[in-house]
Amino acid sequence: MSGCKICKSKDVVVAQTDEVISYKCVTLNVPMAYSICLNCNREFITVEQILQNDKAIRDAKKAHDGLFTSVEIAKARKQLGLTQEQASLVFGGGRNAFSKYERCEVSQSVAMDKLIKQALKHPMVLHDLLVEASIAVDKDHLIYKDDNLVPYEVFKAANDHKYKSVKSMKMQEEQYG
Ligand SMILES: [Zn+2]
């Protein structure tokens, strides 16, 4: 907590107010943090609060655009069973991409947002992306399905019969051919 720069008092409290900002022809209410000196009644914004407010605006815009907010993107990554580093390898965007998205320093692209949503929706999309990124698909990588975390092995076992039946059909054809 930084003190008051005018009267040097440490008796400073943090307050919050909703600010109305214009964005794409609409108005968004964004919570803005500021400080009040209880000694001289001065209101001011610390550097930390400026950064925090910038992030709040960024998140409000993303929410309006239907994109994951910083908290949601972290939740999605965890549902996919990925570390921040792995998620950057799987979805692209550079080595520190997810750490920046989750700290709300940078907004993910619309394309990135769509790809993450597809991976959450379709386990095979995530599987292909993991293979593509040379990330070992093992029991540590969970497949997100129908609001439940399904270990990859269970998912694979549930789908194995598809491959087996194709194989046996092929063998029969060969016998008769
Ligand atoms: Zn003061």
Backbone and ligand atoms as CSV (ligand in chain L), in Angstrom:
chain,resi,resn,atom,element,x,y,z
A,1,MET,N,N,0.851,-1.205,0.000
A,1,MET,CA,C,0.000,0.000,0.000
A,1,MET,C,C,0.883,1.250,0.000
A,2,SER,N,N,0.770,2.066,-1.042
A,2,SER,CA,C,1.576,3.285,-1.068
A,2,SER,C,C,0.859,4.399,-0.311
A,3,GLY,N,N,1.612,5.218,0.350
A,3,GLY,CA,C,1.043,6.310,1.128
A,3,GLY,C,C,0.695,7.501,0.251
A,4,CYS,N,N,0.152,8.531,0.881
A,4,CYS,CA,C,-0.233,9.743,0.156
A,4,CYS,C,C,1.020,10.561,-0.156
A,5,LYS,N,N,1.181,10.940,-1.432
A,5,LYS,CA,C,2.385,11.667,-1.839
A,5,LYS,C,C,2.337,13.132,-1.390
A,6,ILE,N,N,1.155,13.646,-1.103
A,6,ILE,CA,C,1.022,15.060,-0.716
A,6,ILE,C,C,1.283,15.245,0.785
A,7,CYS,N,N,0.493,14.542,1.614
A,7,CYS,CA,C,0.635,14.753,3.069
A,7,CYS,C,C,1.472,13.668,3.743
A,8,LYS,N,N,1.946,12.698,2.926
A,8,LYS,CA,C,2.796,11.593,3.409
A,8,LYS,C,C,2.085,10.651,4.391
A,9,SER,N,N,0.780,10.778,4.509
A,9,SER,CA,C,0.042,9.914,5.424
A,9,SER,C,C,-0.010,8.492,4.880
A,10,LYS,N,N,0.019,7.540,5.801
A,10,LYS,CA,C,-0.116,6.142,5.395
A,10,LYS,C,C,-1.584,5.698,5.541
A,11,ASP,N,N,-2.404,6.642,5.965
A,11,ASP,CA,C,-3.810,6.334,6.211
A,11,ASP,C,C,-4.605,6.398,4.900
A,12,VAL,N,N,-4.341,5.398,4.035
A,12,VAL,CA,C,-4.925,5.382,2.692
A,12,VAL,C,C,-5.794,4.147,2.529
A,13,VAL,N,N,-6.984,4.307,1.989
A,13,VAL,CA,C,-7.846,3.148,1.748
A,13,VAL,C,C,-8.062,2.976,0.241
A,14,VAL,N,N,-8.355,1.729,-0.141
A,14,VAL,CA,C,-8.622,1.419,-1.540
A,14,VAL,C,C,-10.127,1.457,-1.766
A,15,ALA,N,N,-10.537,2.114,-2.822
A,15,ALA,CA,C,-11.962,2.184,-3.146
A,15,ALA,C,C,-12.172,1.700,-4.573
A,16,GLN,N,N,-13.415,1.464,-4.914
A,16,GLN,CA,C,-13.728,0.983,-6.271
A,16,GLN,C,C,-14.990,1.668,-6.773
A,17,THR,N,N,-14.961,2.023,-8.047
A,17,THR,CA,C,-16.151,2.637,-8.627
A,17,THR,C,C,-16.352,2.086,-10.032
A,18,ASP,N,N,-17.596,2.004,-10.447
A,18,ASP,CA,C,-17.872,1.525,-11.798
A,18,ASP,C,C,-17.722,2.674,-12.780
A,19,GLU,N,N,-16.864,2.466,-13.762
A,19,GLU,CA,C,-16.690,3.493,-14.783
A,19,GLU,C,C,-17.375,3.024,-16.062
A,20,VAL,N,N,-18.030,3.950,-16.727
A,20,VAL,CA,C,-18.713,3.605,-17.981
A,20,VAL,C,C,-17.769,3.911,-19.131
A,21,ILE,N,N,-17.427,2.872,-19.902
A,21,ILE,CA,C,-16.567,3.111,-21.060
A,21,ILE,C,C,-17.311,2.741,-22.337
A,22,SER,N,N,-17.020,3.471,-23.419
A,22,SER,CA,C,-17.644,3.182,-24.714
A,22,SER,C,C,-16.791,2.173,-25.454
A,23,TYR,N,N,-17.461,1.187,-26.017
A,23,TYR,CA,C,-16.734,0.176,-26.779
A,23,TYR,C,C,-17.654,-0.360,-27.865
A,24,LYS,N,N,-17.245,-0.218,-29.122
A,24,LYS,CA,C,-18.031,-0.719,-30.261
A,24,LYS,C,C,-19.512,-0.351,-30.156
A,25,CYS,N,N,-19.788,0.902,-29.991
A,25,CYS,CA,C,-21.174,1.397,-29.950
A,25,CYS,C,C,-21.979,0.950,-28.728
A,26,VAL,N,N,-21.333,0.363,-27.741
A,26,VAL,CA,C,-22.054,0.031,-26.506
A,26,VAL,C,C,-21.299,0.670,-25.334
A,27,THR,N,N,-21.929,0.653,-24.172
A,27,THR,CA,C,-21.225,1.117,-22.982
A,27,THR,C,C,-21.019,-0.071,-22.052
A,28,LEU,N,N,-19.856,-0.150,-21.490
A,28,LEU,CA,C,-19.506,-1.234,-20.565
A,28,LEU,C,C,-19.228,-0.629,-19.194
A,29,ASN,N,N,-19.752,-1.277,-18.146
A,29,ASN,CA,C,-19.444,-0.845,-16.780
A,29,ASN,C,C,-18.234,-1.632,-16.290
A,30,VAL,N,N,-17.167,-0.934,-16.019
A,30,VAL,CA,C,-15.937,-1.601,-15.601
A,30,VAL,C,C,-15.531,-1.129,-14.206
A,31,PRO,N,N,-15.281,-2.087,-13.286
A,31,PRO,CA,C,-14.857,-1.687,-11.941
A,31,PRO,C,C,-13.445,-1.092,-11.966
A,32,MET,N,N,-13.321,0.120,-11.435
A,32,MET,CA,C,-12.035,0.820,-11.420
A,32,MET,C,C,-11.583,1.037,-9.984
A,33,ALA,N,N,-10.326,0.680,-9.718
A,33,ALA,CA,C,-9.790,0.848,-8.363
A,33,ALA,C,C,-9.094,2.198,-8.231
A,34,TYR,N,N,-9.212,2.819,-7.063
A,34,TYR,CA,C,-8.460,4.047,-6.769
A,34,TYR,C,C,-8.207,4.122,-5.267
A,35,SER,N,N,-7.443,5.103,-4.857
A,35,SER,CA,C,-7.083,5.238,-3.443
A,35,SER,C,C,-7.592,6.560,-2.887
A,36,ILE,N,N,-7.923,6.562,-1.602
A,36,ILE,CA,C,-8.351,7.799,-0.930
A,36,ILE,C,C,-7.474,7.988,0.311
A,37,CYS,N,N,-6.904,9.165,0.429
A,37,CYS,CA,C,-6.138,9.490,1.631
A,37,CYS,C,C,-7.126,9.996,2.681
A,38,LEU,N,N,-7.170,9.314,3.816
A,38,LEU,CA,C,-8.148,9.691,4.847
A,38,LEU,C,C,-7.679,10.916,5.641
A,39,ASN,N,N,-6.437,11.279,5.452
A,39,ASN,CA,C,-5.887,12.429,6.179
A,39,ASN,C,C,-6.211,13.746,5.452
A,40,CYS,N,N,-5.918,13.799,4.114
A,40,CYS,CA,C,-6.157,15.049,3.379
A,40,CYS,C,C,-7.311,14.918,2.371
A,41,ASN,N,N,-7.948,13.752,2.355
A,41,ASN,CA,C,-9.096,13.489,1.473
A,41,ASN,C,C,-8.768,13.483,-0.023
A,42,ARG,N,N,-7.503,13.430,-0.341
A,42,ARG,CA,C,-7.120,13.406,-1.743
A,42,ARG,C,C,-7.435,12.024,-2.340
A,43,GLU,N,N,-7.950,12.014,-3.583
A,43,GLU,CA,C,-8.165,10.753,-4.293
A,43,GLU,C,C,-7.069,10.618,-5.336
A,44,PHE,N,N,-6.495,9.442,-5.434
A,44,PHE,CA,C,-5.430,9.235,-6.426
A,44,PHE,C,C,-5.398,7.775,-6.876
A,45,ILE,N,N,-4.698,7.557,-7.989
A,45,ILE,CA,C,-4.575,6.198,-8.539
A,45,ILE,C,C,-3.107,5.818,-8.551
A,46,THR,N,N,-2.770,4.681,-7.947
A,46,THR,CA,C,-1.378,4.224,-7.929
A,46,THR,C,C,-1.047,3.555,-9.264
A,47,VAL,N,N,0.238,3.400,-9.523
A,47,VAL,CA,C,0.684,2.741,-10.760
A,47,VAL,C,C,0.080,1.335,-10.827
A,48,GLU,N,N,0.082,0.646,-9.693
A,48,GLU,CA,C,-0.474,-0.696,-9.604
A,48,GLU,C,C,-1.964,-0.694,-9.985
A,49,GLN,N,N,-2.677,0.330,-9.500
A,49,GLN,CA,C,-4.111,0.428,-9.799
A,49,GLN,C,C,-4.358,0.762,-11.273
A,50,ILE,N,N,-3.462,1.540,-11.885
A,50,ILE,CA,C,-3.598,1.851,-13.321
A,50,ILE,C,C,-3.504,0.550,-14.119
A,51,LEU,N,N,-2.508,-0.295,-13.753
A,51,LEU,CA,C,-2.334,-1.576,-14.450
A,51,LEU,C,C,-3.544,-2.478,-14.226
A,52,GLN,N,N,-4.001,-2.507,-12.993
A,52,GLN,CA,C,-5.164,-3.330,-12.632
A,52,GLN,C,C,-6.403,-2.864,-13.410
A,53,ASN,N,N,-6.581,-1.554,-13.530
A,53,ASN,CA,C,-7.734,-1.009,-14.251
A,53,ASN,C,C,-7.651,-1.297,-15.754
A,54,ASP,N,N,-6.418,-1.245,-16.295
A,54,ASP,CA,C,-6.223,-1.595,-17.709
A,54,ASP,C,C,-6.661,-3.034,-17.960
A,55,LYS,N,N,-6.311,-3.914,-17.024
A,55,LYS,CA,C,-6.678,-5.327,-17.154
A,55,LYS,C,C,-8.194,-5.495,-17.070
A,56,ALA,N,N,-8.827,-4.745,-16.187
A,56,ALA,CA,C,-10.284,-4.834,-16.032
A,56,ALA,C,C,-10.977,-4.412,-17.328
A,57,ILE,N,N,-10.433,-3.369,-17.981
A,57,ILE,CA,C,-11.009,-2.903,-19.252
A,57,ILE,C,C,-10.815,-3.975,-20.330
A,58,ARG,N,N,-9.615,-4.551,-20.365
A,58,ARG,CA,C,-9.314,-5.592,-21.354
A,58,ARG,C,C,-10.272,-6.779,-21.185
A,59,ASP,N,N,-10.488,-7.189,-19.935
A,59,ASP,CA,C,-11.388,-8.312,-19.667
A,59,ASP,C,C,-12.834,-7.979,-20.035
A,60,ALA,N,N,-13.265,-6.759,-19.757
A,60,ALA,CA,C,-14.644,-6.355,-20.079
A,60,ALA,C,C,-14.862,-6.379,-21.592
A,61,LYS,N,N,-13.852,-5.936,-22.346
A,61,LYS,CA,C,-13.956,-5.951,-23.816
A,61,LYS,C,C,-14.029,-7.388,-24.334
A,62,LYS,N,N,-13.189,-8.257,-23.767
A,62,LYS,CA,C,-13.185,-9.664,-24.200
A,62,LYS,C,C,-14.531,-10.336,-23.884
A,63,ALA,N,N,-15.041,-10.052,-22.703
A,63,ALA,CA,C,-16.335,-10.630,-22.315
A,63,ALA,C,C,-17.408,-10.157,-23.291
A,64,HIS,N,N,-17.358,-8.871,-23.677
A,64,HIS,CA,C,-18.337,-8.341,-24.633
A,64,HIS,C,C,-18.188,-9.030,-25.993
A,65,ASP,N,N,-16.961,-9.305,-26.395
A,65,ASP,CA,C,-16.696,-9.930,-27.699
A,65,ASP,C,C,-16.937,-11.438,-27.691
A,66,GLY,N,N,-17.314,-11.982,-26.529
A,66,GLY,CA,C,-17.564,-13.426,-26.437
A,66,GLY,C,C,-16.283,-14.231,-26.340
A,67,LEU,N,N,-15.174,-13.562,-26.002
A,67,LEU,CA,C,-13.895,-14.262,-25.849
A,67,LEU,C,C,-13.691,-14.613,-24.375
A,68,PHE,N,N,-12.845,-15.631,-24.133
A,68,PHE,CA,C,-12.495,-15.988,-22.767
A,68,PHE,C,C,-11.875,-14.787,-22.049
A,69,THR,N,N,-12.270,-14.549,-20.810
A,69,THR,CA,C,-11.566,-13.563,-19.986
A,69,THR,C,C,-10.297,-14.230,-19.463
A,70,SER,N,N,-9.450,-13.477,-18.792
A,70,SER,CA,C,-8.185,-14.038,-18.292
A,70,SER,C,C,-8.417,-15.188,-17.307
A,71,VAL,N,N,-9.438,-15.064,-16.465
A,71,VAL,CA,C,-9.749,-16.117,-15.492
A,71,VAL,C,C,-10.289,-17.349,-16.228
A,72,GLU,N,N,-11.146,-17.110,-17.224
A,72,GLU,CA,C,-11.738,-18.223,-17.984
A,72,GLU,C,C,-10.699,-18.989,-18.794
A,73,ILE,N,N,-9.723,-18.260,-19.335
A,73,ILE,CA,C,-8.722,-18.940,-20.166
A,73,ILE,C,C,-7.831,-19.831,-19.286
A,74,ALA,N,N,-7.571,-19.399,-18.044
A,74,ALA,CA,C,-6.790,-20.219,-17.107
A,74,ALA,C,C,-7.581,-21.474,-16.746
A,75,LYS,N,N,-8.886,-21.305,-16.541
A,75,LYS,CA,C,-9.759,-22.421,-16.198
A,75,LYS,C,C,-9.804,-23.429,-17.362
A,76,ALA,N,N,-9.922,-22.916,-18.578
A,76,ALA,CA,C,-9.974,-23.776,-19.764
A,76,ALA,C,C,-8.674,-24.571,-19.901
A,77,ARG,N,N,-7.548,-23.887,-19.704
A,77,ARG,CA,C,-6.250,-24.565,-19.817
A,77,ARG,C,C,-6.146,-25.696,-18.793
A,78,LYS,N,N,-6.591,-25.448,-17.565
A,78,LYS,CA,C,-6.521,-26.481,-16.526
A,78,LYS,C,C,-7.454,-27.644,-16.855
A,79,GLN,N,N,-8.614,-27.339,-17.441
A,79,GLN,CA,C,-9.545,-28.399,-17.838
A,79,GLN,C,C,-8.912,-29.290,-18.904
A,80,LEU,N,N,-8.054,-28.699,-19.733
A,80,LEU,CA,C,-7.388,-29.469,-20.783
A,80,LEU,C,C,-6.171,-30.215,-20.243
A,81,GLY,N,N,-5.850,-30.010,-18.955
A,81,GLY,CA,C,-4.732,-30.714,-18.317
A,81,GLY,C,C,-3.376,-30.235,-18.784
A,82,LEU,N,N,-3.277,-28.955,-19.143
A,82,LEU,CA,C,-2.024,-28.427,-19.691
A,82,LEU,C,C,-1.393,-27.394,-18.758
A,83,THR,N,N,-0.060,-27.374,-18.743
A,83,THR,CA,C,0.641,-26.279,-18.068
A,83,THR,C,C,0.619,-25.086,-19.026
A,84,GLN,N,N,1.001,-23.915,-18.518
A,84,GLN,CA,C,1.043,-22.727,-19.383
A,84,GLN,C,C,1.998,-22.950,-20.559
A,85,GLU,N,N,3.142,-23.573,-20.292
A,85,GLU,CA,C,4.139,-23.813,-21.341
A,85,GLU,C,C,3.583,-24.769,-22.391
A,86,GLN,N,N,2.936,-25.850,-21.916
A,86,GLN,CA,C,2.359,-26.826,-22.858
A,86,GLN,C,C,1.264,-26.178,-23.699
A,87,ALA,N,N,0.434,-25.364,-23.061
A,87,ALA,CA,C,-0.662,-24.718,-23.792
A,87,ALA,C,C,-0.116,-23.830,-24.901
A,88,SER,N,N,1.007,-23.162,-24.646
A,88,SER,CA,C,1.618,-22.312,-25.675
A,88,SER,C,C,2.149,-23.154,-26.827
A,89,LEU,N,N,2.657,-24.349,-26.520
A,89,LEU,CA,C,3.127,-25.256,-27.572
A,89,LEU,C,C,1.952,-25.795,-28.379
A,90,VAL,N,N,0.877,-26.124,-27.697
A,90,VAL,CA,C,-0.293,-26.727,-28.347
A,90,VAL,C,C,-1.044,-25.706,-29.206
A,91,PHE,N,N,-1.267,-24.517,-28.663
A,91,PHE,CA,C,-2.116,-23.534,-29.366
A,91,PHE,C,C,-1.335,-22.425,-30.069
A,92,GLY,N,N,-0.015,-22.345,-29.823
A,92,GLY,CA,C,0.786,-21.304,-30.448
A,92,GLY,C,C,0.734,-20.004,-29.673
A,93,GLY,N,N,1.196,-18.940,-30.298
A,93,GLY,CA,C,1.154,-17.628,-29.660
A,93,GLY,C,C,2.449,-17.227,-28.974
A,94,GLY,N,N,3.471,-18.104,-29.061
A,94,GLY,CA,C,4.746,-17.768,-28.424
A,94,GLY,C,C,4.876,-18.391,-27.056
A,95,ARG,N,N,6.109,-18.497,-26.590
A,95,ARG,CA,C,6.427,-19.249,-25.375
A,95,ARG,C,C,5.656,-18.788,-24.138
A,96,ASN,N,N,5.509,-17.490,-23.967
A,96,ASN,CA,C,4.864,-16.986,-22.746
A,96,ASN,C,C,3.417,-16.563,-22.974
A,97,ALA,N,N,2.849,-17.022,-24.091
A,97,ALA,CA,C,1.505,-16.570,-24.476
A,97,ALA,C,C,0.484,-16.741,-23.347
A,98,PHE,N,N,0.411,-17.940,-22.780
A,98,PHE,CA,C,-0.660,-18.196,-21.807
A,98,PHE,C,C,-0.428,-17.473,-20.485
A,99,SER,N,N,0.832,-17.316,-20.124
A,99,SER,CA,C,1.107,-16.568,-18.899
A,99,SER,C,C,0.655,-15.118,-19.086
A,100,LYS,N,N,0.818,-14.575,-20.291
A,100,LYS,CA,C,0.360,-13.201,-20.576
A,100,LYS,C,C,-1.160,-13.110,-20.637
A,101,TYR,N,N,-1.797,-14.108,-21.266
A,101,TYR,CA,C,-3.277,-14.102,-21.342
A,101,TYR,C,C,-3.869,-14.157,-19.931
A,102,GLU,N,N,-3.289,-15.038,-19.113
A,102,GLU,CA,C,-3.875,-15.286,-17.789
A,102,GLU,C,C,-3.600,-14.147,-16.807
A,103,ARG,N,N,-2.543,-13.376,-17.066
A,103,ARG,CA,C,-2.295,-12.189,-16.253
A,103,ARG,C,C,-3.017,-10.986,-16.863
A,104,CYS,N,N,-3.716,-11.256,-17.975
A,104,CYS,CA,C,-4.501,-10.238,-18.676
A,104,CYS,C,C,-3.621,-9.115,-19.227
A,105,GLU,N,N,-2.406,-9.459,-19.602
A,105,GLU,CA,C,-1.508,-8.458,-20.183
A,105,GLU,C,C,-1.718,-8.338,-21.677
A,106,VAL,N,N,-2.163,-9.446,-22.275
A,106,VAL,CA,C,-2.399,-9.497,-23.716
A,106,VAL,C,C,-3.710,-10.241,-23.940
A,107,SER,N,N,-4.451,-9.860,-24.969
A,107,SER,CA,C,-5.672,-10.591,-25.309
A,107,SER,C,C,-5.356,-11.641,-26.365
A,108,GLN,N,N,-5.946,-12.822,-26.193
A,108,GLN,CA,C,-5.781,-13.860,-27.209
A,108,GLN,C,C,-6.538,-13.459,-28.473
A,109,SER,N,N,-6.091,-13.982,-29.625
A,109,SER,CA,C,-6.776,-13.677,-30.890
A,109,SER,C,C,-8.112,-14.419,-30.929
A,110,VAL,N,N,-8.972,-13.983,-31.825
A,110,VAL,CA,C,-10.260,-14.663,-32.018
A,110,VAL,C,C,-10.006,-16.101,-32.471
A,111,ALA,N,N,-9.010,-16.298,-33.351
A,111,ALA,CA,C,-8.692,-17.639,-33.865
A,111,ALA,C,C,-8.229,-18.554,-32.724
A,112,MET,N,N,-7.365,-18.026,-31.859
A,112,MET,CA,C,-6.877,-18.785,-30.700
A,112,MET,C,C,-8.036,-19.168,-29.787
A,113,ASP,N,N,-8.922,-18.225,-29.555
A,113,ASP,CA,C,-10.084,-18.452,-28.692
A,113,ASP,C,C,-10.952,-19.578,-29.249
A,114,LYS,N,N,-11.176,-19.554,-30.552
A,114,LYS,CA,C,-12.011,-20.586,-31.192
A,114,LYS,C,C,-11.358,-21.954,-31.092
A,115,LEU,N,N,-10.030,-21.995,-31.272
A,115,LEU,CA,C,-9.315,-23.271,-31.230
A,115,LEU,C,C,-9.383,-23.893,-29.826
A,116,ILE,N,N,-9.238,-23.059,-28.797
A,116,ILE,CA,C,-9.315,-23.553,-27.410
A,116,ILE,C,C,-10.717,-24.123,-27.151
A,117,LYS,N,N,-11.736,-23.419,-27.646
A,117,LYS,CA,C,-13.108,-23.890,-27.446
A,117,LYS,C,C,-13.360,-25.209,-28.170
A,118,GLN,N,N,-12.771,-25.371,-29.356
A,118,GLN,CA,C,-12.904,-26.628,-30.097
A,118,GLN,C,C,-12.217,-27.770,-29.346
A,119,ALA,N,N,-11.052,-27.475,-28.759
A,119,ALA,CA,C,-10.310,-28.498,-28.007
A,119,ALA,C,C,-11.083,-28.928,-26.759
A,120,LEU,N,N,-11.791,-27.992,-26.146
A,120,LEU,CA,C,-12.598,-28.322,-24.965
A,120,LEU,C,C,-13.796,-29.189,-25.347
A,121,LYS,N,N,-14.335,-28.901,-26.519
A,121,LYS,CA,C,-15.563,-29.551,-26.974
A,121,LYS,C,C,-15.293,-30.948,-27.538
A,122,HIS,N,N,-14.185,-31.067,-28.278
A,122,HIS,CA,C,-13.907,-32.322,-28.979
A,122,HIS,C,C,-12.572,-32.901,-28.518
A,123,PRO,N,N,-12.592,-33.983,-27.715
A,123,PRO,CA,C,-11.350,-34.587,-27.204
A,123,PRO,C,C,-10.353,-34.946,-28.308
A,124,MET,N,N,-10.847,-35.326,-29.485
A,124,MET,CA,C,-9.928,-35.721,-30.559
A,124,MET,C,C,-9.143,-34.524,-31.086
A,125,VAL,N,N,-9.738,-33.340,-31.037
A,125,VAL,CA,C,-9.029,-32.128,-31.477
A,125,VAL,C,C,-7.834,-31.900,-30.552
A,126,LEU,N,N,-8.092,-32.006,-29.240
A,126,LEU,CA,C,-7.006,-31.837,-28.268
A,126,LEU,C,C,-5.948,-32.913,-28.488
A,127,HIS,N,N,-6.400,-34.130,-28.685
A,127,HIS,CA,C,-5.468,-35.239,-28.899
A,127,HIS,C,C,-4.554,-34.969,-30.088
A,128,ASP,N,N,-5.138,-34.546,-31.207
A,128,ASP,CA,C,-4.342,-34.268,-32.411
A,128,ASP,C,C,-3.365,-33.118,-32.174
A,129,LEU,N,N,-3.830,-32.096,-31.445
A,129,LEU,CA,C,-2.960,-30.948,-31.169
A,129,LEU,C,C,-1.795,-31.346,-30.261
A,130,LEU,N,N,-2.068,-32.256,-29.308
A,130,LEU,CA,C,-1.010,-32.728,-28.408
A,130,LEU,C,C,0.039,-33.509,-29.192
A,131,VAL,N,N,-0.430,-34.370,-30.086
A,131,VAL,CA,C,0.485,-35.166,-30.910
A,131,VAL,C,C,1.307,-34.233,-31.797
A,132,GLU,N,N,0.610,-33.264,-32.408
A,132,GLU,CA,C,1.256,-32.276,-33.285
A,132,GLU,C,C,2.359,-31.516,-32.547
A,133,ALA,N,N,2.100,-31.210,-31.282
A,133,ALA,CA,C,3.053,-30.426,-30.480
A,133,ALA,C,C,4.109,-31.324,-29.837
A,134,SER,N,N,4.087,-32.625,-30.183
A,134,SER,CA,C,5.022,-33.611,-29.627
A,134,SER,C,C,4.945,-33.691,-28.106
A,135,ILE,N,N,3.742,-33.495,-27.567
A,135,ILE,CA,C,3.539,-33.667,-26.132
A,135,ILE,C,C,2.998,-35.070,-25.917
A,136,ALA,N,N,3.692,-35.848,-25.084
A,136,ALA,CA,C,3.292,-37.235,-24.851
A,136,ALA,C,C,1.864,-37.282,-24.318
A,137,VAL,N,N,1.053,-38.106,-24.931
A,137,VAL,CA,C,-0.319,-38.274,-24.465
A,137,VAL,C,C,-0.317,-39.439,-23.485
A,138,ASP,N,N,-0.426,-39.141,-22.214
A,138,ASP,CA,C,-0.393,-40.180,-21.198
A,138,ASP,C,C,-1.470,-39.910,-20.152
A,139,LYS,N,N,-1.411,-40.644,-19.053
A,139,LYS,CA,C,-2.477,-40.523,-18.060
A,139,LYS,C,C,-2.508,-39.144,-17.386
A,140,ASP,N,N,-1.413,-38.397,-17.523
A,140,ASP,CA,C,-1.402,-37.060,-16.933
A,140,ASP,C,C,-2.203,-36.054,-17.755
A,141,HIS,N,N,-2.436,-36.397,-19.019
A,141,HIS,CA,C,-3.204,-35.490,-19.851
A,141,HIS,C,C,-4.662,-35.904,-19.865
A,142,LEU,N,N,-5.463,-35.045,-19.303
A,142,LEU,CA,C,-6.868,-35.373,-19.147
A,142,LEU,C,C,-7.668,-34.838,-20.316
A,143,ILE,N,N,-8.657,-35.581,-20.666
A,143,ILE,CA,C,-9.543,-35.169,-21.741
A,143,ILE,C,C,-10.822,-34.631,-21.114
A,144,TYR,N,N,-11.194,-33.453,-21.518
A,144,TYR,CA,C,-12.372,-32.817,-20.952
A,144,TYR,C,C,-13.605,-33.219,-21.761
A,145,LYS,N,N,-14.578,-33.783,-21.077
A,145,LYS,CA,C,-15.742,-34.273,-21.802
A,145,LYS,C,C,-16.995,-34.169,-20.937
A,146,ASP,N,N,-18.026,-33.566,-21.446
A,146,ASP,CA,C,-19.322,-33.491,-20.764
A,146,ASP,C,C,-19.205,-33.079,-19.284
A,147,ASP,N,N,-18.498,-31.998,-19.015
A,147,ASP,CA,C,-18.333,-31.468,-17.659
A,147,ASP,C,C,-17.587,-32.393,-16.707
A,148,ASN,N,N,-17.015,-33.471,-17.210
A,148,ASN,CA,C,-16.232,-34.355,-16.354
A,148,ASN,C,C,-14.823,-34.468,-16.903
A,149,LEU,N,N,-13.880,-34.655,-16.007
A,149,LEU,CA,C,-12.525,-34.915,-16.449
A,149,LEU,C,C,-12.388,-36.413,-16.649
A,150,VAL,N,N,-12.070,-36.807,-17.868
A,150,VAL,CA,C,-11.920,-38.223,-18.178
A,150,VAL,C,C,-10.441,-38.498,-18.442
A,151,PRO,N,N,-9.810,-39.382,-17.670
A,151,PRO,CA,C,-8.410,-39.699,-17.959
A,151,PRO,C,C,-8.279,-40.183,-19.393
A,152,TYR,N,N,-7.180,-39.818,-20.053
A,152,TYR,CA,C,-7.025,-40.155,-21.471
A,152,TYR,C,C,-7.161,-41.654,-21.715
A,153,GLU,N,N,-6.600,-42.461,-20.803
A,153,GLU,CA,C,-6.642,-43.920,-20.987
A,153,GLU,C,C,-8.075,-44.444,-21.065
A,154,VAL,N,N,-8.935,-43.875,-20.236
A,154,VAL,CA,C,-10.348,-44.284,-20.243
A,154,VAL,C,C,-10.978,-43.898,-21.575
A,155,PHE,N,N,-10.655,-42.687,-22.019
A,155,PHE,CA,C,-11.183,-42.205,-23.296
A,155,PHE,C,C,-10.727,-43.113,-24.436
A,156,LYS,N,N,-9.434,-43.474,-24.398
A,156,LYS,CA,C,-8.855,-44.301,-25.452
A,156,LYS,C,C,-9.487,-45.696,-25.429
A,157,ALA,N,N,-9.637,-46.264,-24.237
A,157,ALA,CA,C,-10.220,-47.599,-24.087
A,157,ALA,C,C,-11.647,-47.621,-24.630
A,158,ALA,N,N,-12.374,-46.530,-24.364
A,158,ALA,CA,C,-13.761,-46.443,-24.807
A,158,ALA,C,C,-13.861,-46.375,-26.329
A,159,ASN,N,N,-12.784,-45.950,-26.976
A,159,ASN,CA,C,-12.824,-45.808,-28.431
A,159,ASN,C,C,-12.044,-46.879,-29.182
A,160,ASP,N,N,-11.389,-47.743,-28.436
A,160,ASP,CA,C,-10.542,-48.765,-29.053
A,160,ASP,C,C,-11.304,-49.733,-29.945
A,161,HIS,N,N,-12.540,-50.057,-29.524
A,161,HIS,CA,C,-13.304,-51.054,-30.281
A,161,HIS,C,C,-13.505,-50.646,-31.745
A,162,LYS,N,N,-13.563,-49.346,-31.983
A,162,LYS,CA,C,-13.757,-48.857,-33.357
A,162,LYS,C,C,-12.636,-49.354,-34.265
A,163,TYR,N,N,-11.422,-49.235,-33.737
A,163,TYR,CA,C,-10.265,-49.625,-34.540
A,163,TYR,C,C,-10.211,-51.139,-34.695
A,164,LYS,N,N,-10.551,-51.863,-33.617
A,164,LYS,CA,C,-10.501,-53.324,-33.655
A,164,LYS,C,C,-11.484,-53.880,-34.680
A,165,SER,N,N,-12.693,-53.325,-34.707
A,165,SER,CA,C,-13.696,-53.870,-35.615
A,165,SER,C,C,-13.289,-53.649,-37.072
A,166,VAL,N,N,-12.677,-52.502,-37.352
A,166,VAL,CA,C,-12.225,-52.220,-38.714
A,166,VAL,C,C,-11.159,-53.233,-39.114
A,167,LYS,N,N,-10.254,-53.509,-38.152
A,167,LYS,CA,C,-9.151,-54.429,-38.411
A,167,LYS,C,C,-9.667,-55.849,-38.726
A,168,SER,N,N,-10.628,-56.319,-37.914
A,168,SER,CA,C,-11.106,-57.678,-38.118
A,168,SER,C,C,-11.894,-57.808,-39.424
A,169,MET,N,N,-12.605,-56.734,-39.787
A,169,MET,CA,C,-13.331,-56.755,-41.060
A,169,MET,C,C,-12.361,-56.892,-42.225
A,170,LYS,N,N,-11.248,-56.175,-42.103
A,170,LYS,CA,C,-10.251,-56.187,-43.155
A,170,LYS,C,C,-9.653,-57.600,-43.292
A,171,MET,N,N,-9.422,-58.242,-42.151
A,171,MET,CA,C,-8.851,-59.582,-42.153
A,171,MET,C,C,-9.805,-60.570,-42.828
A,172,GLN,N,N,-11.084,-60.388,-42.575
A,172,GLN,CA,C,-12.074,-61.286,-43.198
A,172,GLN,C,C,-12.074,-61.125,-44.717
A,173,GLU,N,N,-12.019,-59.843,-45.147
A,173,GLU,CA,C,-12.009,-59.573,-46.590
A,173,GLU,C,C,-10.829,-60.260,-47.267
A,174,GLU,N,N,-9.688,-60.185,-46.548
A,174,GLU,CA,C,-8.468,-60.775,-47.109
A,174,GLU,C,C,-8.613,-62.288,-47.238
A,175,GLN,N,N,-9.288,-62.899,-46.244
A,175,GLN,CA,C,-9.457,-64.351,-46.272
A,175,GLN,C,C,-10.305,-64.789,-47.470
A,176,TYR,N,N,-11.323,-63.975,-47.764
A,176,TYR,CA,C,-12.228,-64.371,-48.831
A,176,TYR,C,C,-11.747,-63.903,-50.201
A,177,GLY,N,N,-10.808,-62.899,-50.146
A,177,GLY,CA,C,-10.331,-62.320,-51.398
A,177,GLY,C,C,-9.316,-63.270,-52.016
L,1,ZN,ZN,ZN,-2.984,12.846,1.996
